[in-house]
Amino acid sequence: MIRMLCAALLLLLSGASVARAQNAETPSAAMPAPTESGPPAAAPEPAPGSRPVASAGELAEDTPLQRAADLSYGVAARLRWVTVPAWMLNLFTKKNMPLSSWGTGISFFRRKANFDLVVSATYQNMSPPDGNWLGKNHDAMTDTDFIQFKGLALWGVDVSFVWHTMFNEWFGMHYGAGIGIGIVAGDILRTSNNPAACNEDNAGDIRVCNPVGSTPVGSSLRLSPQSLTPGPDNPNDPHRFADPNVPPVLPIVNLVIGVDFRLPQVRGWEATIEGGFYDAFFLGGGVGYTF
């Protein structure tokens, strides 16, 4: 009897051990299956010959800034006839020598639609012929001077504002104004004339009204050696001297109006004919190129 009970107990213990082993090998339905650990999956390789897709930020950085369709820049050169006529000089003098000379310059401009902002560098010859000058309300006998202009010129820089009106694709007009500063170069040489030879009627005639000891030569005079030596100048003992009242710097007033010619088939090129005032009246033309 006792043997039978021991055998039964051994069988029960063996069955319990087998059940525990099976339960340990089978995962619990309540517990989730563990995931495998490891590095993240790599992005798929692009197909051969395809271009990588750039982000919006990268596209914005790589795209160059575009100039507005109506914005351009340019350079122009010009040549002018320059004059200060007698009627203008007669406002301040009784006898004078009108100016008929020339000027040139180069300009750089920024064009937005039909408006130009222009910066120019210029040269203007301001030397009239030699001759007699007499100021307003002055005595012709004692105050008439023989004046020579030696290299008198105006070197200028100015800023101008110019508008364009085009009538068709090749012809139009422009108009504008500006201000600047000019450096005066050269000298004005003065010599007093002989008071015994000058009067109101002949003050402008250098063949009659001239310094003591001078000799008329063509349209000018040959001064005596004595007149060319340094010394105080007076009508009876003339000595040529440089006028100390010539200003070293002058303001520039620029007024311009003219016509434009453009070549529709040749992009960028244009020509102008213009007139106006640039501390003297002028008439001239120029060529320019926009890019």
HELIX and SHEET records of a PDB file:
HELIX    1   1 ILE A    2  GLU A   25  1                                  24    
HELIX    2   2 ALA A   56  ASP A   62  1                                   7    
HELIX    3   3 ALA A   86  LEU A   89  1                                   4    
HELIX    4   4 ALA A  140  ASP A  143  1                                   4    
SHEET    1   A11 THR A  93  LYS A  95  0                                        
SHEET    2   A11 GLY A 131  GLY A 135 -1                                        
SHEET    3   A11 ASP A 145  MET A 166 -1                                        
SHEET    4   A11 PHE A 115  ASN A 125 -1                                        
SHEET    5   A11 LEU A  99  LYS A 112 -1                                        
SHEET    6   A11 LEU A  71  VAL A  84 -1                                        
SHEET    7   A11 PHE A 281  THR A 290 -1                                        
SHEET    8   A11 TRP A 269  TYR A 278 -1                                        
SHEET    9   A11 VAL A 249  ARG A 262 -1                                        
SHEET   10   A11 PHE A 171  SER A 192 -1                                        
SHEET   11   A11 PHE A 241  ALA A 242 -1                                        
SHEET    1   B 2 THR A 215  VAL A 217  0                                        
SHEET    2   B 2 SER A 220  ARG A 222 -1                                        
END                                                                             
